Structure formats: structure tokens, C-alpha cells
């Protein structure tokens, strides 16, 4: 019911095309853990790619809206920088690390790549 945004069509499509796979982890009880979270349902974290001492995260705005979203991670990040689609740092692309994470600004259907340099 409602618009495709209200109906959660993007999330349902991901659930259909990329189903979760259960893996037996033993009998030990473990707390739930996620490397990344995004504060807005309009923003999709498409991929996170490992590099030596860094991770490149690619996100896009999927609802056709202008939105501010927070990217949060449990990884030990020491620096965050916007980069282009070839993963080269953008001029003036340094992003401040705040308590809520990294604040990202999206226009409709905008793609952002963020280079997260990790502490060793």
C-alpha cells in the first residue's frame, strides 16, 4: 500500500535477490554484530570492499529524495574520505568523524563512495 518508499519495495527486492544464508556457528551464545548501519531507509549500503588498512563503502539514495544519513560502523576508523567511483580520494572530501558516525548528504539517486582508513 502507498508509494514504493512506504511499501519498502527496495528492501523487499534485496531480500528476494540476496537472501540471508544461515551458517552453523556452534553452540556458544554470541551477541548480534553488524559492521555497518545506515540511519535512513532511503539510503542503501550496496557494497563494502576490503583494502589493506582501509574499507571502501558504496552507498546510494534509492527513494528519489534529498536526505542526510549517518553511516555508523563498529570498525576502528581513524579517517573518512569521499572518493570517486574509481576509489580515488576527492578534493576536499575529508569527512569529520562524529559520535553518531559519518554524516552523508544525498540528492535523489546519488551514489557516494567513502574510504574508511582503519586504525592499526
Secondary structure, DSSP 8 states (H G I E B T S, - for coil): ---HHHHTHHHHHHHHHS--------SS------SEEES-TTEEEEEEEEETTEEEEEEEE-SSS-EEEEEEESS-EEEEEEE-TT--EEEEEEE--BTTBEEEEE-TT-EEEEEEEE--
